[in-house]
Amino acid sequence: MYKLFFNLVFKRLDPEKAHHLAFFWIRLASSIPGLRNVVAAVLAPRDPKLRTKALGLDLPGPFGLAAGFDKNAVGIDGLTMLGFDYVEIGTVTAQAQPGNPTPRLFRLIEDRALINRMGFNNEGSAAVAARLAARPKGSKAVVGVNIGKTKVVPEAEAVGDYVTSTERLARHADYFVVNVSSPNTPGLRNLQAVDQLRPLLSAVRETLDANTTGHIPLLVKIAPDLADADVDAVADLALELQLDGIIATNTTIGREGLRSDAAKVEAVGAGGLSGAPLKSRANEVLERLYARTEGRITLVAVGGIETAEDAWQRILAGASLVQGYSAFIYEGPFWCRRVHKGLSALLAASPYATLGDAVGAAARR
Ligand SMILES: Cc1cc2nc3c(=O)[nH]c(=O)nc-3n(C[C@H](O)[C@H](O)[C@H](O)COP(=O)(O)O)c2cc1C
């Protein structure tokens, strides 16, 4: 049904317009309590065996929506209604910014992939913090907050920019992510170098502690394009700073192995590639991180996860949590339900009692 709808409606629309339309419907459905409950009952039936403890949080399952879909925290409850076990909002920057000129989001349908150069279009951390503060207190949705650098702020002043967003958003996050891996903000990925990353992560950690009473888990999100030695260096730094986790990975600037017409890909131009073609490198980075950190830090896998089998493979490779974005566009509203059902079946057929027992099992064999 969704595939037909995608081909008849979404495929004909500009991808960013289709995103806004779909997100509007999700929010509309979740604003009508009776409808929200019916949709959630169909799409988000939670097998208790999938309950996941990670980052000190108790989640209904391991499967979250990756950053970038809900940049301004406008639809957390609607996305939870669709079955996501947690929603990572953002990337949010200290100053509001429009992002890059449109068009800036492209589909490579033959590759089940997207290319985006959105450029952190968002309302800024003050507006997003106000919105999160206004959320109903009883909401059970688990919210990750992902922050990045304002484009006009020079690299040398990046720490202050991240700290400003942290001060505003700390109280509203179940976990916090420092994003240094988007390819669409000039210079941002230089912050992944450990001598830049150490003061940045230390400052964000201190600011989180100064602005909250409990411990807010802090993670760093890295690019798939890092050289292996740099992946190891980030892993070592994360252990040194006692970070809570690493999210691997963001989109890639690579274009290898695509089925789409090369001229079409070339015409799209710059941007981060996500979806199926990212699967193998994202998995490699995860495996490397797990080998390096030996299970001492929580790993969150993202990049090309489309099916329950993909999610299961990442869990076996060392991920405690998994996320996705691009496959949501191609799979539609039944995506979470399918992934959860598949994961339940894979867990039941495995020797493990819980998903937690399966984490890293492939690396331990
Ligand atoms: C349109 C779009 C916008 C994105 N925006 C962000 C962002 O603002 N911050 C971020 O950390 N990642 C962002 N991402 C990257 C995703 O969170 C994810 O890391 C990446 O897409 C790989 O996962 P996937 O293959 O499941 O899409 C974006 C991805 C897409 C497709």
The ligand as a Gaussian input file, in Angstrom:
#p B3LYP/6-31G(d) Opt

LIG

0 1
 C       17.651000      14.636000       5.132000
 C       18.602000      14.229000       6.207000
 C       18.953000      15.148000       7.179000
 C       19.841000      14.784000       8.185000
 N       20.133000      15.687000       9.163000
 C       20.939000      15.324000      10.175000
 C       21.204000      16.220000      11.234000
 O       20.705000      17.333000      11.270000
 N       22.045000      15.793000      12.218000
 C       22.617000      14.557000      12.231000
 O       23.348000      14.218000      13.161000
 N       22.369000      13.679000      11.233000
 C       21.555000      14.043000      10.222000
 N       21.289000      13.150000       9.227000
 C       21.971000      11.840000       9.228000
 C       21.119000      10.736000       9.867000
 O       20.847000      11.010000      11.209000
 C       21.849000       9.376000       9.764000
 O       23.039000       9.428000      10.508000
 C       22.179000       9.026000       8.316000
 O       21.146000       9.394000       7.452000
 C       22.444000       7.528000       8.156000
 O       21.312000       6.770000       8.496000
 P       20.280000       6.181000       7.386000
 O       21.111000       5.474000       6.369000
 O       19.366000       5.318000       8.162000
 O       19.591000       7.371000       6.800000
 C       20.413000      13.492000       8.209000
 C       20.057000      12.568000       7.219000
 C       19.162000      12.918000       6.226000
 C       18.794000      11.902000       5.182000

